[in-house]
Amino acid sequence: MRPATLRTEIELPLPLAEVFPFFAEARNLERITPGWLRFEVLTLEPIEMRAGALIDYRLRWRGVPLVWRTEIEAWEPPHFFVDRQLRGPYRLWRHEHRFVDRGAFTLVSDRVDYAAPGGRLVHRLMVDRDVRRIFEHRQRVLLKIFGHAEPLQR
């Protein structure tokens, strides 16, 4: 099965200098992840965000406890970073985060390439739906944190 790709964009009503630091703090991932995943960052503070940084997490997916390790593959603040799964529930997980300065606003774009074990049926019935729900939740929470703007549909 070819990897799936999810793309999202959201325009946040604050300048890049105020938006990027939120994403540069690994613990904030707990704030924007749905509660039903019971997502927790395990790596001890301080987490120095840089290329090569390793971050460990614990979560529950559909009741199954999982551990997840990501590596920051690229780190180019304040415009771009990439995390990729080294160990976890996916056969592939690579997440590009992009930030575009639009003056009083910041365009936040995500591209996630992912593939789950279990093939097309598991992907279609569970994984794809859950990944989309996670990113929809993330956008709603970001709008609450940063103020109102509209998610951009692609």
N, C-alpha and C positions, 0 to 999 in steps of 0.2 A: 504494500500500500504506500502510495506517495504521501509525504507529509502534508498536513493541512496548514493553511495560513489564515490567521485572523489579523485584520487591520482595524484599528480604531483611531479616531482623532477627537480631541476635545479642545475647545478654546477656553482658557481660564482667564478671568478678568483681572489679572495682575501681571506686572512685568516679569520677564525671565529671571531677573536677579532675586525676586521673591518666590518664584515657583521652583526653580531647580534645587535649592537647598532641601526642600521637602523630600524630593525623590532621591537625593544624595544620602539621606539618612535611612539605613536599611530597616530600622525598627518601624518606620512608617508603613512598611508593607503590611504589618499586622492591622493597622488602622483601615486600610482600603480593601482588605480581603474579607469576604463574607464570613460571618460568624459560624455558619454551618460547617466550615472547613476546620474550625478550631486551630487556626494557623498560628504558629509560634516560632519566633526567631530564637535559635538555641545558641548561636555564636555569642560569646561574651563581649561586652563593651570594653573599650571602644572598637568599633568596626571601621577600619580605615578603608574607605572606598577607593579602589585603584585597580588597574588591570592586574589580574592574577589573584585578587582577593577571593577568599573562599567563605561562603556563608552557609550555615546549616539551619534547617528548619524542621519542624514537626507539624504534621497536620493529620486530619482524619478525612478520608474520602469515602463517602457512603458507608461510614462506620469502621472502615479499615484504617488502622494506624499506619502512617507512612513517615519515613524520613526522606529529606530532600537536601541535596548539596548542590549549590550553584557556584560557578566561577564567574567573576566579572571579566569577561573576555576583552572588552574594549571600554575605555574610560576617557572621555573627552569633554569634561565639563566646560561650559554649561549646556552643551548642545547635543550630546549623544553618549549613550552607554549601552552595552550589551551584556546580558547575563545568559548563561547556558547551563543546563542541568548536567552535572557530572554523575549524580546518583539520585534516583527517585522513580516516580511512577511512570514516566514517559520513556519511550524508546528515543525520542528526540524532543528537546524543548530549547528553543533559542529565541530570546526576547530582546528586540531592539527598541530602545526608548529614544525618541528624538524630541527636541525642544526648539521651537522657532520663535524668536523675539519679534513681536508685532507691536512694539511700543507699550501701550497700556495693557496689552493682552499677550498671552503666550499660547502658542499652538503646541499641544502635547500629542505626539503620535506614537502608537505602539504597533509593532509588527511581531507576531508570534508565529514561528514555524514549529509545529508539534506533530508527534505521532505517538499513539498509544499502543501498548501490546494488545493483542486480541483481534487485530484486523479491522476490516470495514464495519462489520456489524457492531462491535463494541464501540467503535468511533461514532457511528451514526446514532446509536441508541443512547449512549451515555456521555462519552467524553466530549464530543463537539458541543452538545447542549450545555454541559457543565462549564466548559471553558467560556462560552458566550455569556452565561449567567454571571460568572466571576467578573468578566470585564464590564458588563452592564452595571453590576453593583459598584465596581471601582469608579465608574464615571459618575454615578449618583453621589457617592461619598466625596469625590473630588469637588463636585459642584457645591456641596454643603460646606466643605472646608474653605474653598477659595472664593465662594460667592457665585452668583448665577451667571452662566453663559450657556450656550447650547452645545450638546454633543454633535459632532459633524458626522453624518452618515456617509458611508462609502459603499 
